[in-house]
Amino acid sequence: MYAPGFYTGYGVKTLPGIREAVEERKWAEADEQIKRTAAAVERFSAQVSRAAAVASPAPAQ
């Protein structure tokens, strides 16, 4: 996951919320960003699982 960093203009950073908090040694903010990022990954994973279930062929009868 990547997006423009807060201080980078259009330059991208991988996991910008986490990375910038760690770079600035803002540990509480880094912890919060880790939780938010993990939740986003879990939501995306659930969407992929649902899409895979819909796209799977029906069982043969």
C-alpha positions as CSV (number, residue, x, y, z in Angstrom):
1,M,0.0,0.0,0.0
2,Y,1.3,3.4,-0.9
3,A,0.2,7.0,-1.1
4,P,1.7,10.4,-1.2
5,G,3.4,11.3,2.0
6,F,2.4,14.2,4.1
7,Y,5.7,16.0,3.5
8,T,6.6,14.5,0.0
9,G,4.1,16.3,-2.2
10,Y,3.4,13.8,-5.0
11,G,6.2,11.5,-4.1
12,V,4.8,8.2,-2.7
13,K,5.7,6.4,0.4
14,T,4.9,2.8,1.3
15,L,2.5,2.7,4.3
16,P,2.8,6.4,4.7
17,G,0.9,6.7,8.0
18,I,3.0,4.2,9.7
19,R,6.3,5.2,8.0
20,E,6.0,8.9,8.8
21,A,5.0,8.3,12.4
22,V,8.0,6.0,12.9
23,E,10.4,8.4,11.1
24,E,9.2,11.2,13.5
25,R,9.4,8.8,16.5
26,K,5.7,9.4,17.3
27,W,5.2,5.9,18.7
28,A,1.5,6.4,19.8
29,E,0.7,7.7,16.3
30,A,2.5,4.8,14.7
31,D,0.6,2.3,16.9
32,E,-2.7,3.9,15.8
33,Q,-1.7,3.9,12.1
34,I,-0.7,0.2,12.4
35,K,-4.2,-0.5,13.7
36,R,-5.9,1.5,11.0
37,T,-3.8,-0.1,8.3
38,A,-4.4,-3.6,9.6
39,A,-8.2,-2.9,9.7
40,A,-8.0,-1.7,6.0
41,V,-6.1,-4.8,5.0
42,E,-8.7,-7.0,6.8
43,R,-11.6,-5.3,5.0
44,F,-9.9,-5.7,1.7
45,S,-9.2,-9.3,2.4
46,A,-12.9,-9.9,3.2
47,Q,-13.9,-8.2,-0.1
48,V,-11.5,-10.4,-2.1
49,S,-12.9,-13.5,-0.3
50,R,-16.4,-12.5,-1.2
51,A,-15.5,-11.8,-4.8
52,A,-13.7,-15.2,-5.1
53,A,-16.8,-17.0,-3.7
54,V,-19.0,-15.3,-6.3
55,A,-16.6,-16.0,-9.2
56,S,-16.1,-19.6,-8.3
57,P,-17.9,-22.1,-10.4
58,A,-20.9,-23.8,-8.9
59,P,-20.3,-27.3,-7.6
60,A,-21.2,-30.1,-10.0
61,Q,-24.4,-32.1,-9.2
